Amino acid sequence: MCGRTACSLGADNLRRACAYRDRRGRRRQPEWIRRESYRPSYNKGPQSSGPVLLSRRHLQQDADSSERVLMDMRWGLVPSWFKKDDPSKMQFNTSNCRSDTMLKKSSYKGALLKGKRCVVLADGFYEWQQHSAGKQPYFIYFPQTKDAVTEEKEGGEEWKGWRLLTMAGIFDCWEPPAGGEMLYTYTIITVDASKDVSFIHHRQVRAGKGAAEQMPAILDGDEAIRKWLDFAEVPTQEAVKLIQPTENIVFHPVSTFVNSIRNNAPECVAPIELGAKQEVKATPSSKAMLGWLKNSQESSPQKKENDLPRWTSQFIHSPSPKKTSADILQQWLGKEGEPAAKKHKA
């Protein structure tokens, strides 16, 4: 499953990171819709809002379906047919949608057949490994280049910063029965965990039920993203073939600081050492993360003292550890030994 993500890029850099080529081969950046509601976060959970990509034609009927827009939506799909006046009264969890049942369950089938496909954006997502002493969190993301930082020189045409994790999702639009503002929500599609991630779980399959660990369905590359979003050109039966596990991911252990949804700071994603005697050394992805975290610290989300509206994210800082993420990483990168960010080979 996918129960927690991070998406820390500022609004402008997020838009630049989502640049694509249209049907004519022109390089474009998606237009932000409801940009004012977007809030970066290192620790985002269900019921918070987050950025997604979708086809412009969902919002403008005469638009080219290959054109993309960015929109801030709430995580946790509310079906358009839901009749009660308060979505919080829903009796089922829709933050994740299993790929093997998405065309069977009414919560997702109607939206999926209508082409309401989206791409959920994140720096990466978190998974927890069960130990006798508790749960150890890991941060999972695309491999990064050494140049991956969140800031880039003004006027640069191509984004060379952090490569965003692009997860397949389904969205829907719900209107309150008594009238009012339309609520856009999404769910993240999940698939059986790849070999790279399955070792984190170590949960035994329940006898007779065939339960398998799940991970987000990751769309790797712009062609996969294009096919998933362009519902007018790519029918549902073709698009669902894109939904499968990927092994093009890396991960590293992070502090249990992330375990509390109230904690929203760079320390959530900073690599840590496992075991007092274990030493680690830098990898290309971890070096990229060092630059990324140093820059992101300067623009980390601000503490909110007041309550926010019901359908927006509530990001509340807890006091940070004495060491900053940059200090932790500098110490971490200066050591030698086994890499903390690993990609397991089958």
N, C-alpha and C positions, 0 to 999 in steps of 0.2 A: 504494500500500500504506500501511499504518500501522504504523510500527516503533517509535514512541516517543510517549508522552503525558505530560501533567502533570495531577495532581489534588491540589491543595494545601490544600483546605478541611479543617478539623478535623471530627471525627466528628459533632458536634452541628450545626454549620452545614451539613454535607453533607446531613444528614437534613432540615433545614429547607428547604434549596434544592430538595429533591425532593418538597415538599408537592404534593398533588393533590386533586381532588374525586372522591369515589366515586360509585357508581351513583345514590345518593340526593341527590347534590349537596353532601354534607358535606365540608368541608375536612379533610384528614387528612395525617399524616406517616407515611411507611413505617417499619415496625419494623426495627431493626437486627438481623441475624442474624450471629453471629460478629463482632460489633463489635470485640472485643478484638484481632483480628488485623489490623485496618485501620491503615495507616501512610500519612499524607500524603506526597506526593512531587512535586517539580518536574521529575523526570526518570525516568519509569517505562518499562521495556522488557519485552519478552516474558520469561516465566518468573517475573516478579514478580507480586504479588497486587494486585488493584484492585477498586474498588466497582462493583457492577452492580445494576440493578433487575430484579425478576422477579415473576411472579404468585405470591401466597401459596399458591394451589392446588397448586403443584409440591411444596410441603412439607407441606401439610395438605389431604387429599382433599375434605373437606367445606367448605372455605373458599370464599368468593366469589372467583371468578377475576379480578374487577376490582381486588381488594385487592393492594397492592404491598408488597414487602419489599426491604430493602437487604441485600446479602450481599457479603462479601469473597471473591473467587475468584481462582484462578491464571490468568494470561494464557497461552494456548496449550492448545487443546482436546485432552483425552485421551478418545477414544471409549469408551463403556461396554463395548464388545466387545473392547477391547485385552487380550490374554491374558498378556503378560509381567509380571513382578513389579516392574519399574521403568519408569515412563513415560519416563524420559530415554533409554531404548533405542529409542524411536520413530524411524523412519527418514525421517519427513516433517515439514515445518514446518506447524503449524496455528495460528499466531498470527493469520493473516488468512485469510479465506474469500471467494473471488471469487463475486459474485452469479450470474454466468452458469454456474457449475458446482456451486453448493451443493446442488442437487437431483439431482446426478449422482454426486458423490463420496460413498463410504460413510462417510467420517469425519464428514460433516455431515448427510447425507440422513436417517438414522434419527432423530437428535435433532430435526431441523427438523420432520419429519412428526409427531413426538410432541408438538409444541408447545413445545419447550424454547427459547423465544425470550427474550432478555434485552436490556437497554439498558445499554451500557457508558458510564460517567460520566467526564468529564475536564474540566479547565479548557480544554484545547485539545490539539492534536497538532502534532508537528514534521514538516517536510519539508525536504529538502536540495536545493539547486540546484547542479548541477555547473558549475564554472568551471575555466579553465586552471590557476588557482592552488590549486584544491581545491574543497571543498564549502561552500556558504553555507547555514546553517540558517535556517528561517522558522518562526514560531509562528502557528498557524491556529486561529481561535476564532469564536464567535458575536459579532456586534456587541453592544457593551455600553452601558448608560446611564451618565450621569455620576455616578449615585449608587451604582454597583456597587462595593461594598467588602465585605470578608469579615466585618466585625463589624456588628451591628445592635443597637438598644436592646432590652433585656430585655422580653419580652412582646409584641413585634411579631408580628402574625398573618401578614403577608405578607412573604415573603423578597424583599428588594430588593438583595441582594448580587450577586456574580458569577453570570452566567447560564451554567450548565454546558453543555458540548457533550454531546449525547445521541446516541450511535452505536448502530446496530442490531447485535446480536450473537446468537450461538447458544451455549448452554452444554450440558454433559453432566456426568454423575456417574459416576465410575469407582471400583470397589471392588477392592483388591488381591486376586489369586487366593488368597493364603494367609489372607485376612481382614485386618481392620484398619480404620482410619478412612477414610471415604469422601472422595474428592478431587473437589471441584467446580472445573471449568475452563471457560474461554470462548474464543471466537474473535470477531474483529471482521469483519463483512461489509464488503467493498469493492465499489465501482462505478467505472466509467470516470470519470476526473477531470473536474470541471466546468471551464468556461473560466477561472474565477477562479484555479484552482489549477494548471491544466495548464502555464501559462507558467513555473512554477518548475522543471518537470522538463526541458523541452527535450531529451528523449531521443528519438532517431529510432526510429520503428517498424521492427522487424526485417522485412526483405523476406519476404513469403510467410507470416508467422506472425501478423500482425494483432495484435501485442501493443500494448496501450494502457495508459497510466499509470492507476494506481488511487488512489482516496481512500476514506476511511471512508464508509459509507452513513449519513448523518446524518438523524435524525428531528427535524424542525423543528416544535415545538409539542406541546402535551399531547394533542391528539386523535390525532396520529400515534403518540405513545408509548402511549396507551391501546389502540389497535388492535393494535400490535405485541405488547404484553404479554398482552392478554386472549385467550389461545389457545382458551378454551372457547367464546367468542362469535364470534371472528374466525378462520375456517379458514385454513390455510396458503396456499391459492391466492389469498385476498384479501390476506393480510398481505404477501406478497412484492411486491405492487404498490406498497407504500410504499418499496421499496428503489430509490432513484434519486439521481442527483447533486443537490446543492443549490448555489445561488449566494449564499445568505444567510450569507456568511462574510466575515471580514476577516483580515488577516495583517500581520505586520511581521518584518523581519530581526532575528535575535538573535545573540548571541556564539557563537563556536565552543566556548565553555566547555561548552555542552550536548553536544558531540560525545562526551565521555566519560561513560559511564553511571555512573561513580563520582561525578560532580559532581551534587549535589542541593541547590540553593540558589536564591533568587529571581533571581540573575543569569542563570539558564537562560532565563527568559521575558522579561527586560527588553529593551525595544527598543534598537537601536543605529543608528548612522549608517553608511551604505555609501559609502565614498569620502571622502577627507579634505576635499574641497571641497563635498560635498553637505550641505545644511542641511535640517532637518526642523522641523515645528511640531506642536502638539498637535491631536488629533482627539478627538471625544467618547469613542471607545473607548480611546484612549491615556490620557486623563484618568482614566477608570475604572480602568485598569490601575495608574496611579500610586497611587491610594488602596488598591487591592487589594494591591499589593506592600508598601506601607508597613505595612499591618496584618499581612500574612502573614509578614513578617520576624520579628515578635515571637514567632511560634509555628512557626517553620520546623523541619523534622525534626531530631532530635538525632543526633549522631554515634554510631554503634554500633561498639564495639571488638571485640566477640565475634562469632563466626559464629552465624547464625540457623538454625533448622530448615530442612530441604531445601525444603519447600513454602511458605516465606514469603519476602517481599521482603528483599533485602539492600541497605540504603541507607547508603552511606558517603560522608561529606563529604570533599571535597578543600579545601585552603585557598582561601578566597575571594579575589578580586582586591582590590587596595588600596581601590578605590572601592566603596562599597556600592551596591546596586541603586537605593536612594533617591537617592543622589548622582548616579548616571548618569542617572536619569530626570529629576531636577530640572534638570540641565544640558540634557538632550535637549528637555524641554518648554519651556525658556526661549528656544529658538532659533526662527527663522522660515525658511520655505521649503516644500518639498514634504512632504506627510505621509508618515510611515514606515508607518503602518497604512493600507492601501489596500483598497478594494473595487473590482475591475475590472468595468467594464460591458461586456456583450457588444456 
